[in-house]
């Protein structure tokens, strides 16, 4: 039969107690040094360009900011992902036609100035060769061969065709085909005048030519209106003038 043993107490003398307190103090100091290393601020990090840092650089706090560059890129990507939307309206067509007419006027302004200026035929041809960049050799030769009256006809007719084309419904996929049809829509036989002065000048030239015609025939031409009209049309179209 087992009998319980009476508890025994351990008695520490002064030397052992002193050693125990010393060991406890050392342990407390060690723990304090270890934990305090994470609390105390680190020395400032001094680095130069091209050097490797000796420790990780950690932001003092988390922060969010908006990148203007990445935002613009994201918006552009979203815009590019949207397919073209066709929204033809009569109002938009009129506005586009008006804007293109202004662009047309700017484009041919140098030609208008060339024909209205007091230049020699050689000087005018030299300027017309470079008046509109990008013309084919055939188109450039045609432009150089025009006179002021014929240019007024071509200009007026081109502006009319441009306005009529842009005022109608024209999808992006039809632009290339529409361009190929433009020459056929311009009436090369049309006789128009840019101003009343141009018309009056044409009448005077026809009158003078008709006077020579009556001198050659030796009789009064009662059908002079038709002769005037034929002369003015032939003059603008570059055809042979009636005699």
C-alpha positions in Angstrom: 0.0 0.0 0.0 1.3 3.4 -1.0 1.4 6.1 1.5 1.6 9.8 0.5 4.9 11.6 1.1 4.9 14.8 3.0 5.8 17.9 0.9 9.3 19.1 1.3 10.3 22.7 0.9 13.5 23.9 -0.8 15.4 26.4 1.0 17.6 28.9 -1.0 20.5 30.4 0.6 21.6 34.0 -0.2 24.1 33.0 -2.9 21.6 31.0 -4.9 18.9 33.7 -4.5 21.4 36.3 -5.8 22.2 34.1 -8.8 18.5 33.6 -9.6 17.8 37.4 -9.5 20.8 38.1 -11.6 19.7 35.5 -14.3 16.2 37.0 -14.3 17.6 40.5 -14.7 19.8 39.4 -17.6 16.7 37.6 -19.3 14.6 40.8 -18.9 17.3 43.0 -20.4 17.7 40.6 -23.3 14.0 40.5 -24.0 13.8 44.3 -23.7 16.7 44.8 -26.2 15.1 42.4 -28.7 11.6 43.9 -28.6 12.9 47.4 -28.5 14.8 47.0 -31.7 11.5 46.9 -33.7 10.2 49.9 -31.9 13.1 52.3 -32.1 13.3 54.3 -35.4 15.8 53.2 -37.9 18.7 55.4 -38.9 18.0 57.4 -42.1 18.7 55.5 -45.3 21.3 57.2 -47.5 21.6 55.9 -51.0 22.9 57.2 -54.3 21.9 56.5 -57.9 23.3 53.1 -59.0 23.8 51.7 -55.5 22.0 48.8 -54.0 20.0 49.5 -50.8 21.0 47.6 -47.7 17.4 47.0 -46.5 13.9 47.1 -47.8 12.2 50.4 -48.3 8.8 50.4 -46.7 6.2 53.1 -47.1 5.3 54.6 -43.7 1.6 54.1 -44.6 -0.6 52.8 -47.4 -1.9 55.3 -49.9 -3.9 55.3 -53.1 -3.4 57.8 -55.9 -4.7 58.3 -59.5 -2.3 57.9 -62.4 -3.2 60.4 -65.1 -1.2 58.4 -67.7 -2.8 55.0 -66.9 -6.3 56.6 -66.6 -5.8 58.1 -70.1 -4.6 54.8 -71.5 -7.6 53.0 -70.0 -10.0 55.5 -71.4 -8.4 55.3 -74.9 -8.6 51.5 -74.8 -12.3 51.6 -73.8 -12.9 54.1 -76.6 -11.1 51.9 -79.2 -13.2 48.9 -78.1 -16.4 50.6 -79.1 -17.3 50.0 -82.8 -18.1 53.0 -84.9 -21.6 54.3 -84.5 -23.5 55.6 -87.5 -25.7 58.5 -86.6 -26.6 60.3 -89.8 -29.0 63.2 -89.5 -29.8 66.0 -91.9 -28.5 68.6 -89.5 -25.1 66.8 -89.2 -24.9 66.4 -93.0 -25.5 70.2 -93.5 -22.9 71.0 -90.8 -20.3 68.6 -92.4 -21.0 70.0 -95.9 -20.5 73.6 -94.6 -17.2 72.6 -92.9 -16.0 70.9 -96.1 -16.9 73.9 -98.2 -14.7 76.1 -96.0 -11.9 73.5 -96.4 -12.4 73.6 -100.1 -12.2 77.4 -100.3 -8.9 77.2 -98.3 -7.6 74.6 -100.7 -8.3 76.5 -103.9 -7.6 79.9 -102.5 -4.1 80.0 -103.9 -5.4 79.2 -107.4 -8.0 82.0 -107.1 -5.2 84.4 -106.2 -3.0 83.2 -109.1 -5.7 83.8 -111.7 -6.7 87.2 -110.3 -3.2 88.5 -110.0 -1.5 90.4 -112.8 1.0 87.8 -113.9 2.6 86.7 -117.2 1.3 83.4 -118.6 4.6 81.8 -117.8 4.6 83.1 -114.3 1.0 81.9 -113.8 1.8 78.4 -115.1 4.8 78.1 -112.8 2.7 79.0 -109.7 -0.2 76.7 -110.7 2.2 73.7 -111.0 2.7 73.8 -107.2 -0.6 75.4 -106.1 -2.1 72.2 -104.9 0.3 69.5 -103.6 -0.5 65.9 -104.3 -2.1 66.3 -107.7 -1.4 63.7 -110.4 0.7 64.7 -113.4 -2.4 64.6 -115.6 -4.5 66.8 -113.1 -1.6 69.2 -112.8 -1.3 69.6 -116.6 -5.1 70.2 -116.8 -4.9 72.9 -114.1 -2.0 74.6 -115.8 -3.9 74.6 -119.1 -6.9 76.5 -117.7 -7.6 80.1 -118.1 -9.4 82.3 -115.6 -12.8 81.8 -117.2 -12.5 78.1 -117.4 -11.1 77.8 -113.9 -14.2 79.7 -112.6 -16.4 77.0 -114.2 -14.4 74.1 -112.8 -14.4 75.7 -109.4 -18.1 76.4 -109.2 -19.0 72.9 -110.5 -16.6 71.2 -108.1 -18.1 73.1 -105.1 -21.6 72.2 -106.2 -20.7 68.5 -106.5 -19.0 68.5 -103.1 -22.0 70.1 -101.4 -24.4 67.7 -103.1 -22.3 64.7 -102.1 -22.0 65.6 -98.5 -25.6 66.5 -98.0 -26.7 63.0 -98.8 -26.3 59.9 -96.6 -22.7 58.7 -97.0 -21.3 55.9 -94.8 -17.6 55.5 -94.1 -17.6 52.3 -96.1 -18.9 54.1 -99.1 -16.4 57.0 -99.2 -13.8 55.2 -101.4 -16.4 54.3 -104.0 -18.0 57.8 -103.9 -14.6 59.3 -104.6 -14.2 57.3 -107.8 -17.6 58.5 -109.0 -16.9 62.2 -108.4 -15.3 62.9 -111.8 -18.5 61.6 -113.5 -20.7 63.9 -111.5 -18.9 67.1 -112.7 -20.5 68.5 -115.8 -17.5 69.6 -117.9 -19.9 71.4 -120.3 -21.5 73.6 -117.7 -21.2 77.4 -118.3 -21.2 79.4 -115.1 -19.7 82.7 -113.9 -18.3 83.5 -110.5 -19.6 87.0 -110.5 -21.7 89.6 -112.4 -18.5 91.2 -113.5 -17.2 88.0 -115.0 -20.5 87.6 -116.9 -20.4 91.2 -118.2 -16.8 90.7 -119.4 -17.8 87.6 -121.2 -20.7 89.5 -122.9 -18.2 92.2 -124.0 -15.8 89.7 -125.5 -18.7 88.0 -127.3 -19.9 91.4 -128.6 -16.5 92.3 -129.9 -16.1 88.9 -131.6 -19.6 89.2 -133.0 -18.8 92.6 -134.5 -15.9 91.0 -136.4 -18.2 88.2 -137.5 -20.7 90.7 -139.0 -17.8 92.5 -140.8 -16.8 89.2 -142.4 -20.3 88.3 -143.5 -21.2 91.9 -144.5 -24.7 91.7 -143.0 -26.4 92.1 -139.8 -26.9 88.9 -137.8 -30.5 88.8 -136.5 -29.7 85.6 -134.5 -27.0 87.3 -132.4 -28.3 86.0 -129.0 -27.6 82.4 -130.1 -24.2 83.5 -131.5 -23.3 85.1 -128.2 -24.3 82.0 -126.3 -22.3 79.7 -128.5 -19.3 81.9 -128.2 -19.4 82.2 -124.4 -19.9 78.4 -124.0 -17.1 77.6 -126.4 -14.8 80.1 -124.6 -15.3 78.5 -121.2 -15.1 74.9 -122.5 -11.9 75.6 -124.5 -13.5 74.6 -127.7 -13.0 76.3 -131.1 -14.7 79.7 -131.1 -17.4 80.5 -133.7 -16.2 82.7 -136.6 
